[in-house]
Structures are given as structure tokens and as C-alpha cells.
Amino acid sequence: MANHKSALKRVRQDEKRKTRNLSIKTRSKNIVKAVRTAVANNSEEQAKENLRKAASILQKGTSKGVIHKKRAARKISRLSRHVNRLKSTSTDLTAKG
């Protein structure tokens, strides 16, 4: 256990950061999962809404230093690609019908 005043403060700060980081990571994982589920269910509107939320949460994690900048960009890019493919397949189906 820490004995110095500064070390005790560091322990308190680390605990706060750990809680914040865990909540941001959990939220980002859940919203990414929601986007993927909406894409799997061919729910275009729900996928777009969840993608917008996911981008916001991932960017917030980046600004807080929880998620690396390039990792967040990669996830947003891949999710966007999935949603855009969903949109293109739905328009192809309506054009053929």
C-alpha cells in the first residue's frame, strides 16, 4: 500500500480513470455490436442511427485517451462500410423489383 501523500493521490486518480475507461470501453463495444446486429437484420435506419452513436462514442474514447486514434478510425470506417453495403443492396433489390 502507498505511504506517501502523492502516492495515495495517484491511487485515487488511477481508480477514477479505471472506472471511466472501463465504462467507455464497454459502451463502445455495445454500440459496435448494436450496429453489427442492425446490419445483420437488414435494418437500415437502425444501423444508421447506431453508426452515428458509435462514431460519437469512439471519438470520445479517443479524446479521453482510452482508445487509440487509428483504432477508432478503423472501427468507424469498417462499420460505415457495412452500413453502406446494406444501403446499396437494398437499393439494388428495389431497382430489380
N, CA, C and O atoms as CSV, one atom per row, in Angstrom:
chain,resi,resn,atom,element,x,y,z
A,1,MET,N,N,0.845,-1.181,0.000
A,1,MET,CA,C,0.000,0.000,0.000
A,1,MET,C,C,0.884,1.236,0.000
A,1,MET,O,O,1.980,1.230,0.561
A,2,ALA,N,N,0.401,2.287,-0.630
A,2,ALA,CA,C,1.155,3.534,-0.725
A,2,ALA,C,C,1.219,4.224,0.628
A,2,ALA,O,O,0.267,4.187,1.408
A,3,ASN,N,N,2.347,4.849,0.889
A,3,ASN,CA,C,2.535,5.552,2.156
A,3,ASN,C,C,2.633,7.063,1.979
A,3,ASN,O,O,2.229,7.812,2.869
A,4,HIS,N,N,3.156,7.519,0.861
A,4,HIS,CA,C,3.323,8.957,0.647
A,4,HIS,C,C,2.021,9.582,0.187
A,4,HIS,O,O,1.174,8.931,-0.424
A,5,LYS,N,N,1.885,10.851,0.495
A,5,LYS,CA,C,0.669,11.579,0.151
A,5,LYS,C,C,0.437,11.579,-1.367
A,5,LYS,O,O,-0.684,11.376,-1.835
A,6,SER,N,N,1.508,11.809,-2.118
A,6,SER,CA,C,1.381,11.847,-3.578
A,6,SER,C,C,1.015,10.465,-4.132
A,6,SER,O,O,0.262,10.363,-5.099
A,7,ALA,N,N,1.543,9.419,-3.526
A,7,ALA,CA,C,1.228,8.060,-3.985
A,7,ALA,C,C,-0.223,7.705,-3.676
A,7,ALA,O,O,-0.874,7.014,-4.460
A,8,LEU,N,N,-0.730,8.174,-2.542
A,8,LEU,CA,C,-2.141,7.940,-2.197
A,8,LEU,C,C,-3.054,8.656,-3.193
A,8,LEU,O,O,-4.079,8.118,-3.611
A,9,LYS,N,N,-2.668,9.872,-3.562
A,9,LYS,CA,C,-3.449,10.618,-4.548
A,9,LYS,C,C,-3.432,9.892,-5.892
A,9,LYS,O,O,-4.454,9.805,-6.572
A,10,ARG,N,N,-2.273,9.378,-6.267
A,10,ARG,CA,C,-2.149,8.658,-7.527
A,10,ARG,C,C,-3.058,7.421,-7.544
A,10,ARG,O,O,-3.650,7.102,-8.576
A,11,VAL,N,N,-3.168,6.737,-6.423
A,11,VAL,CA,C,-4.041,5.567,-6.325
A,11,VAL,C,C,-5.500,5.981,-6.532
A,11,VAL,O,O,-6.251,5.303,-7.233
A,12,ARG,N,N,-5.896,7.107,-5.914
A,12,ARG,CA,C,-7.267,7.598,-6.089
A,12,ARG,C,C,-7.532,7.971,-7.546
A,12,ARG,O,O,-8.584,7.640,-8.093
A,13,GLN,N,N,-6.591,8.651,-8.164
A,13,GLN,CA,C,-6.755,9.054,-9.560
A,13,GLN,C,C,-6.840,7.843,-10.484
A,13,GLN,O,O,-7.654,7.802,-11.406
A,14,ASP,N,N,-5.989,6.865,-10.221
A,14,ASP,CA,C,-5.997,5.656,-11.041
A,14,ASP,C,C,-7.333,4.924,-10.959
A,14,ASP,O,O,-7.815,4.379,-11.952
A,15,GLU,N,N,-7.914,4.919,-9.785
A,15,GLU,CA,C,-9.208,4.258,-9.597
A,15,GLU,C,C,-10.302,4.971,-10.400
A,15,GLU,O,O,-11.141,4.320,-11.023
A,16,LYS,N,N,-10.291,6.303,-10.385
A,16,LYS,CA,C,-11.267,7.074,-11.171
A,16,LYS,C,C,-11.096,6.808,-12.661
A,16,LYS,O,O,-12.068,6.586,-13.382
A,17,ARG,N,N,-9.851,6.834,-13.106
A,17,ARG,CA,C,-9.576,6.617,-14.529
A,17,ARG,C,C,-9.955,5.201,-14.957
A,17,ARG,O,O,-10.482,4.993,-16.050
A,18,LYS,N,N,-9.685,4.243,-14.094
A,18,LYS,CA,C,-10.022,2.851,-14.397
A,18,LYS,C,C,-11.528,2.706,-14.600
A,18,LYS,O,O,-11.973,2.041,-15.536
A,19,THR,N,N,-12.309,3.328,-13.721
A,19,THR,CA,C,-13.764,3.266,-13.829
A,19,THR,C,C,-14.242,3.928,-15.115
A,19,THR,O,O,-15.088,3.385,-15.826
A,20,ARG,N,N,-13.686,5.118,-15.412
A,20,ARG,CA,C,-14.083,5.841,-16.625
A,20,ARG,C,C,-13.708,5.052,-17.869
A,20,ARG,O,O,-14.518,4.907,-18.785
A,21,ASN,N,N,-12.476,4.540,-17.903
A,21,ASN,CA,C,-12.010,3.797,-19.070
A,21,ASN,C,C,-12.850,2.546,-19.305
A,21,ASN,O,O,-13.186,2.226,-20.446
A,22,LEU,N,N,-13.186,1.850,-18.244
A,22,LEU,CA,C,-13.989,0.642,-18.370
A,22,LEU,C,C,-15.371,0.954,-18.927
A,22,LEU,O,O,-15.881,0.221,-19.774
A,23,SER,N,N,-15.982,2.044,-18.453
A,23,SER,CA,C,-17.318,2.387,-18.938
A,23,SER,C,C,-17.283,2.789,-20.412
A,23,SER,O,O,-18.182,2.435,-21.174
A,24,ILE,N,N,-16.242,3.530,-20.815
A,24,ILE,CA,C,-16.138,3.935,-22.219
A,24,ILE,C,C,-15.900,2.722,-23.109
A,24,ILE,O,O,-16.496,2.613,-24.180
A,25,LYS,N,N,-15.046,1.822,-22.682
A,25,LYS,CA,C,-14.780,0.613,-23.466
A,25,LYS,C,C,-16.035,-0.243,-23.598
A,25,LYS,O,O,-16.327,-0.763,-24.675
A,26,THR,N,N,-16.772,-0.389,-22.505
A,26,THR,CA,C,-17.991,-1.193,-22.528
A,26,THR,C,C,-19.034,-0.566,-23.446
A,26,THR,O,O,-19.661,-1.260,-24.247
A,27,ARG,N,N,-19.217,0.756,-23.328
A,27,ARG,CA,C,-20.190,1.444,-24.188
A,27,ARG,C,C,-19.824,1.295,-25.652
A,27,ARG,O,O,-20.692,1.059,-26.493
A,28,SER,N,N,-18.537,1.434,-25.963
A,28,SER,CA,C,-18.127,1.339,-27.365
A,28,SER,C,C,-18.339,-0.078,-27.901
A,28,SER,O,O,-18.784,-0.245,-29.037
A,29,LYS,N,N,-18.030,-1.091,-27.105
A,29,LYS,CA,C,-18.243,-2.465,-27.545
A,29,LYS,C,C,-19.724,-2.736,-27.777
A,29,LYS,O,O,-20.093,-3.378,-28.761
A,30,ASN,N,N,-20.574,-2.248,-26.877
A,30,ASN,CA,C,-22.007,-2.493,-27.001
A,30,ASN,C,C,-22.602,-1.800,-28.223
A,30,ASN,O,O,-23.441,-2.381,-28.911
A,31,ILE,N,N,-22.179,-0.560,-28.504
A,31,ILE,CA,C,-22.761,0.152,-29.635
A,31,ILE,C,C,-22.256,-0.428,-30.954
A,31,ILE,O,O,-22.992,-0.451,-31.941
A,32,VAL,N,N,-21.009,-0.895,-30.978
A,32,VAL,CA,C,-20.489,-1.558,-32.181
A,32,VAL,C,C,-21.284,-2.832,-32.442
A,32,VAL,O,O,-21.630,-3.141,-33.582
A,33,LYS,N,N,-21.565,-3.557,-31.379
A,33,LYS,CA,C,-22.364,-4.772,-31.502
A,33,LYS,C,C,-23.774,-4.442,-32.008
A,33,LYS,O,O,-24.343,-5.191,-32.802
A,34,ALA,N,N,-24.332,-3.321,-31.547
A,34,ALA,CA,C,-25.665,-2.912,-31.986
A,34,ALA,C,C,-25.674,-2.584,-33.477
A,34,ALA,O,O,-26.629,-2.916,-34.179
A,35,VAL,N,N,-24.624,-1.938,-33.960
A,35,VAL,CA,C,-24.539,-1.625,-35.393
A,35,VAL,C,C,-24.475,-2.922,-36.195
A,35,VAL,O,O,-25.185,-3.084,-37.188
A,36,ARG,N,N,-23.626,-3.836,-35.760
A,36,ARG,CA,C,-23.489,-5.101,-36.482
A,36,ARG,C,C,-24.792,-5.909,-36.470
A,36,ARG,O,O,-25.128,-6.564,-37.456
A,37,THR,N,N,-25.514,-5.861,-35.364
A,37,THR,CA,C,-26.792,-6.565,-35.274
A,37,THR,C,C,-27.816,-5.946,-36.224
A,37,THR,O,O,-28.557,-6.660,-36.900
A,38,ALA,N,N,-27.852,-4.612,-36.269
A,38,ALA,CA,C,-28.787,-3.929,-37.168
A,38,ALA,C,C,-28.466,-4.250,-38.623
A,38,ALA,O,O,-29.375,-4.432,-39.434
A,39,VAL,N,N,-27.195,-4.319,-38.955
A,39,VAL,CA,C,-26.799,-4.672,-40.328
A,39,VAL,C,C,-27.215,-6.112,-40.631
A,39,VAL,O,O,-27.702,-6.406,-41.723
A,40,ALA,N,N,-27.023,-7.001,-39.667
A,40,ALA,CA,C,-27.401,-8.399,-39.873
A,40,ALA,C,C,-28.908,-8.559,-40.063
A,40,ALA,O,O,-29.362,-9.450,-40.780
A,41,ASN,N,N,-29.678,-7.684,-39.413
A,41,ASN,CA,C,-31.135,-7.741,-39.524
A,41,ASN,C,C,-31.673,-6.928,-40.694
A,41,ASN,O,O,-32.887,-6.822,-40.869
A,42,ASN,N,N,-30.769,-6.347,-41.506
A,42,ASN,CA,C,-31.138,-5.514,-42.662
A,42,ASN,C,C,-31.998,-4.322,-42.256
A,42,ASN,O,O,-32.871,-3.900,-43.015
A,43,SER,N,N,-31.761,-3.783,-41.077
A,43,SER,CA,C,-32.479,-2.608,-40.598
A,43,SER,C,C,-31.634,-1.366,-40.882
A,43,SER,O,O,-30.794,-0.973,-40.073
A,44,GLU,N,N,-31.870,-0.760,-42.035
A,44,GLU,CA,C,-31.023,0.340,-42.498
A,44,GLU,C,C,-31.100,1.563,-41.583
A,44,GLU,O,O,-30.070,2.131,-41.221
A,45,GLU,N,N,-32.307,1.968,-41.213
A,45,GLU,CA,C,-32.458,3.161,-40.362
A,45,GLU,C,C,-31.807,2.956,-38.992
A,45,GLU,O,O,-31.119,3.840,-38.481
A,46,GLN,N,N,-32.033,1.793,-38.414
A,46,GLN,CA,C,-31.444,1.495,-37.100
A,46,GLN,C,C,-29.920,1.439,-37.195
A,46,GLN,O,O,-29.218,1.894,-36.292
A,47,ALA,N,N,-29.422,0.887,-38.279
A,47,ALA,CA,C,-27.968,0.798,-38.469
A,47,ALA,C,C,-27.355,2.189,-38.594
A,47,ALA,O,O,-26.296,2.456,-38.026
A,48,LYS,N,N,-28.018,3.077,-39.337
A,48,LYS,CA,C,-27.513,4.451,-39.491
A,48,LYS,C,C,-27.482,5.176,-38.153
A,48,LYS,O,O,-26.503,5.846,-37.826
A,49,GLU,N,N,-28.550,5.040,-37.387
A,49,GLU,CA,C,-28.637,5.710,-36.079
A,49,GLU,C,C,-27.557,5.177,-35.129
A,49,GLU,O,O,-26.882,5.946,-34.445
A,50,ASN,N,N,-27.411,3.859,-35.100
A,50,ASN,CA,C,-26.397,3.264,-34.231
A,50,ASN,C,C,-24.986,3.624,-34.692
A,50,ASN,O,O,-24.088,3.786,-33.865
A,51,LEU,N,N,-24.785,3.750,-35.991
A,51,LEU,CA,C,-23.472,4.148,-36.514
A,51,LEU,C,C,-23.129,5.560,-36.063
A,51,LEU,O,O,-21.989,5.834,-35.688
A,52,ARG,N,N,-24.097,6.447,-36.097
A,52,ARG,CA,C,-23.877,7.828,-35.655
A,52,ARG,C,C,-23.481,7.851,-34.184
A,52,ARG,O,O,-22.560,8.570,-33.797
A,53,LYS,N,N,-24.177,7.065,-33.364
A,53,LYS,CA,C,-23.855,6.987,-31.934
A,53,LYS,C,C,-22.479,6.352,-31.717
A,53,LYS,O,O,-21.706,6.796,-30.868
A,54,ALA,N,N,-22.191,5.317,-32.489
A,54,ALA,CA,C,-20.912,4.617,-32.343
A,54,ALA,C,C,-19.746,5.542,-32.669
A,54,ALA,O,O,-18.736,5.545,-31.965
A,55,ALA,N,N,-19.882,6.321,-33.728
A,55,ALA,CA,C,-18.812,7.246,-34.093
A,55,ALA,C,C,-18.574,8.250,-32.976
A,55,ALA,O,O,-17.428,8.573,-32.661
A,56,SER,N,N,-19.639,8.739,-32.384
A,56,SER,CA,C,-19.517,9.701,-31.296
A,56,SER,C,C,-18.820,9.094,-30.079
A,56,SER,O,O,-17.922,9.704,-29.499
A,57,ILE,N,N,-19.233,7.911,-29.705
A,57,ILE,CA,C,-18.657,7.247,-28.521
A,57,ILE,C,C,-17.191,6.901,-28.756
A,57,ILE,O,O,-16.361,7.076,-27.864
A,58,LEU,N,N,-16.868,6.410,-29.952
A,58,LEU,CA,C,-15.486,6.062,-30.245
A,58,LEU,C,C,-14.594,7.303,-30.263
A,58,LEU,O,O,-13.457,7.258,-29.793
A,59,GLN,N,N,-15.105,8.405,-30.804
A,59,GLN,CA,C,-14.325,9.648,-30.815
A,59,GLN,C,C,-14.115,10.174,-29.404
A,59,GLN,O,O,-13.052,10.706,-29.085
A,60,LYS,N,N,-15.122,10.026,-28.567
A,60,LYS,CA,C,-14.976,10.453,-27.184
A,60,LYS,C,C,-13.915,9.613,-26.475
A,60,LYS,O,O,-13.114,10.141,-25.705
A,61,GLY,N,N,-13.912,8.331,-26.731
A,61,GLY,CA,C,-12.889,7.461,-26.162
A,61,GLY,C,C,-11.499,7.844,-26.626
A,61,GLY,O,O,-10.531,7.744,-25.872
A,62,THR,N,N,-11.404,8.280,-27.867
A,62,THR,CA,C,-10.125,8.729,-28.403
A,62,THR,C,C,-9.663,9.999,-27.704
A,62,THR,O,O,-8.494,10.124,-27.339
A,63,SER,N,N,-10.576,10.933,-27.519
A,63,SER,CA,C,-10.195,12.201,-26.892
A,63,SER,C,C,-9.804,12.015,-25.430
A,63,SER,O,O,-8.997,12.782,-24.905
A,64,LYS,N,N,-10.364,11.009,-24.770
A,64,LYS,CA,C,-10.021,10.733,-23.373
A,64,LYS,C,C,-8.764,9.883,-23.252
A,64,LYS,O,O,-8.245,9.698,-22.151
A,65,GLY,N,N,-8.267,9.361,-24.377
A,65,GLY,CA,C,-7.061,8.546,-24.341
A,65,GLY,C,C,-7.312,7.089,-24.011
A,65,GLY,O,O,-6.381,6.356,-23.678
A,66,VAL,N,N,-8.564,6.663,-24.100
A,66,VAL,CA,C,-8.910,5.281,-23.783
A,66,VAL,C,C,-8.679,4.388,-24.996
A,66,VAL,O,O,-8.207,3.259,-24.860
A,67,ILE,N,N,-9.011,4.895,-26.181
A,67,ILE,CA,C,-8.894,4.151,-27.429
A,67,ILE,C,C,-7.897,4.894,-28.317
A,67,ILE,O,O,-7.914,6.124,-28.374
A,68,HIS,N,N,-7.045,4.167,-28.996
A,68,HIS,CA,C,-6.080,4.797,-29.896
A,68,HIS,C,C,-6.815,5.428,-31.078
A,68,HIS,O,O,-7.824,4.903,-31.548
A,69,LYS,N,N,-6.299,6.548,-31.546
A,69,LYS,CA,C,-6.926,7.320,-32.607
A,69,LYS,C,C,-7.127,6.496,-33.878
A,69,LYS,O,O,-8.193,6.548,-34.491
A,70,LYS,N,N,-6.126,5.752,-34.265
A,70,LYS,CA,C,-6.227,4.971,-35.503
A,70,LYS,C,C,-7.156,3.775,-35.344
A,70,LYS,O,O,-7.802,3.359,-36.306
A,71,ARG,N,N,-7.226,3.227,-34.149
A,71,ARG,CA,C,-8.135,2.107,-33.909
A,71,ARG,C,C,-9.590,2.570,-34.032
A,71,ARG,O,O,-10.424,1.885,-34.624
A,72,ALA,N,N,-9.877,3.737,-33.466
A,72,ALA,CA,C,-11.235,4.278,-33.555
A,72,ALA,C,C,-11.588,4.581,-35.011
A,72,ALA,O,O,-12.694,4.279,-35.459
A,73,ALA,N,N,-10.662,5.168,-35.739
A,73,ALA,CA,C,-10.906,5.484,-37.148
A,73,ALA,C,C,-11.157,4.215,-37.948
A,73,ALA,O,O,-12.035,4.183,-38.810
A,74,ARG,N,N,-10.388,3.172,-37.664
A,74,ARG,CA,C,-10.551,1.903,-38.364
A,74,ARG,C,C,-11.920,1.291,-38.083
A,74,ARG,O,O,-12.582,0.800,-38.997
A,75,LYS,N,N,-12.345,1.320,-36.815
A,75,LYS,CA,C,-13.647,0.759,-36.465
A,75,LYS,C,C,-14.784,1.528,-37.134
A,75,LYS,O,O,-15.717,0.929,-37.668
A,76,ILE,N,N,-14.700,2.864,-37.100
A,76,ILE,CA,C,-15.740,3.694,-37.720
A,76,ILE,C,C,-15.791,3.431,-39.217
A,76,ILE,O,O,-16.871,3.326,-39.798
A,77,SER,N,N,-14.632,3.323,-39.835
A,77,SER,CA,C,-14.568,3.077,-41.273
A,77,SER,C,C,-15.201,1.741,-41.637
A,77,SER,O,O,-15.979,1.647,-42.586
A,78,ARG,N,N,-14.861,0.721,-40.880
A,78,ARG,CA,C,-15.405,-0.601,-41.179
A,78,ARG,C,C,-16.905,-0.671,-40.949
A,78,ARG,O,O,-17.629,-1.290,-41.728
A,79,LEU,N,N,-17.376,-0.035,-39.877
A,79,LEU,CA,C,-18.815,-0.016,-39.623
A,79,LEU,C,C,-19.548,0.749,-40.718
A,79,LEU,O,O,-20.621,0.339,-41.162
A,80,SER,N,N,-18.965,1.860,-41.149
A,80,SER,CA,C,-19.573,2.649,-42.224
A,80,SER,C,C,-19.664,1.840,-43.502
A,80,SER,O,O,-20.658,1.908,-44.226
A,81,ARG,N,N,-18.628,1.081,-43.769
A,81,ARG,CA,C,-18.618,0.248,-44.963
A,81,ARG,C,C,-19.740,-0.786,-44.914
A,81,ARG,O,O,-20.404,-1.037,-45.920
A,82,HIS,N,N,-19.951,-1.390,-43.732
A,82,HIS,CA,C,-21.040,-2.366,-43.584
A,82,HIS,C,C,-22.399,-1.704,-43.811
A,82,HIS,O,O,-23.254,-2.252,-44.507
A,83,VAL,N,N,-22.594,-0.529,-43.222
A,83,VAL,CA,C,-23.881,0.165,-43.360
A,83,VAL,C,C,-24.102,0.590,-44.807
A,83,VAL,O,O,-25.216,0.481,-45.321
A,84,ASN,N,N,-23.056,1.071,-45.467
A,84,ASN,CA,C,-23.192,1.493,-46.867
A,84,ASN,C,C,-23.478,0.317,-47.783
A,84,ASN,O,O,-24.229,0.453,-48.749
A,85,ARG,N,N,-22.892,-0.829,-47.495
A,85,ARG,CA,C,-23.202,-2.033,-48.279
A,85,ARG,C,C,-24.662,-2.421,-48.109
A,85,ARG,O,O,-25.320,-2.854,-49.054
A,86,LEU,N,N,-25.153,-2.258,-46.893
A,86,LEU,CA,C,-26.558,-2.561,-46.621
A,86,LEU,C,C,-27.455,-1.659,-47.454
A,86,LEU,O,O,-28.452,-2.106,-48.020
A,87,LYS,N,N,-27.090,-0.389,-47.522
A,87,LYS,CA,C,-27.866,0.568,-48.289
A,87,LYS,C,C,-27.825,0.232,-49.777
A,87,LYS,O,O,-28.847,0.310,-50.458
A,88,SER,N,N,-26.657,-0.137,-50.281
A,88,SER,CA,C,-26.534,-0.437,-51.707
A,88,SER,C,C,-27.283,-1.710,-52.076
A,88,SER,O,O,-27.849,-1.793,-53.166
A,89,THR,N,N,-27.299,-2.700,-51.194
A,89,THR,CA,C,-28.029,-3.929,-51.502
A,89,THR,C,C,-29.531,-3.703,-51.462
A,89,THR,O,O,-30.270,-4.326,-52.225
A,90,SER,N,N,-29.998,-2.813,-50.575
A,90,SER,CA,C,-31.442,-2.560,-50.514
A,90,SER,C,C,-31.896,-1.784,-51.753
A,90,SER,O,O,-33.006,-2.008,-52.236
A,91,THR,N,N,-31.063,-0.876,-52.279
A,91,THR,CA,C,-31.450,-0.154,-53.479
A,91,THR,C,C,-31.379,-1.066,-54.708
A,91,THR,O,O,-32.166,-0.909,-55.642
A,92,ASP,N,N,-30.436,-2.021,-54.710
A,92,ASP,CA,C,-30.354,-2.978,-55.815
A,92,ASP,C,C,-31.596,-3.844,-55.861
A,92,ASP,O,O,-32.101,-4.157,-56.940
A,93,LEU,N,N,-32.096,-4.237,-54.684
A,93,LEU,CA,C,-33.279,-5.077,-54.642
A,93,LEU,C,C,-34.511,-4.331,-55.124
A,93,LEU,O,O,-35.356,-4.908,-55.808
A,94,THR,N,N,-34.625,-3.039,-54.771
A,94,THR,CA,C,-35.790,-2.265,-55.210
A,94,THR,C,C,-35.705,-1.953,-56.697
A,94,THR,O,O,-36.733,-1.888,-57.371
A,95,ALA,N,N,-34.517,-1.764,-57.211
A,95,ALA,CA,C,-34.353,-1.464,-58.643
A,95,ALA,C,C,-34.716,-2.670,-59.501
A,95,ALA,O,O,-35.262,-2.516,-60.594
A,96,LYS,N,N,-34.417,-3.859,-59.011
A,96,LYS,CA,C,-34.717,-5.079,-59.769
A,96,LYS,C,C,-36.202,-5.417,-59.713
A,96,LYS,O,O,-36.762,-5.973,-60.658
A,97,GLY,N,N,-36.835,-5.071,-58.586
A,97,GLY,CA,C,-38.223,-5.465,-58.369
A,97,GLY,C,C,-39.148,-4.643,-59.123
A,97,GLY,O,O,-40.360,-4.849,-59.048
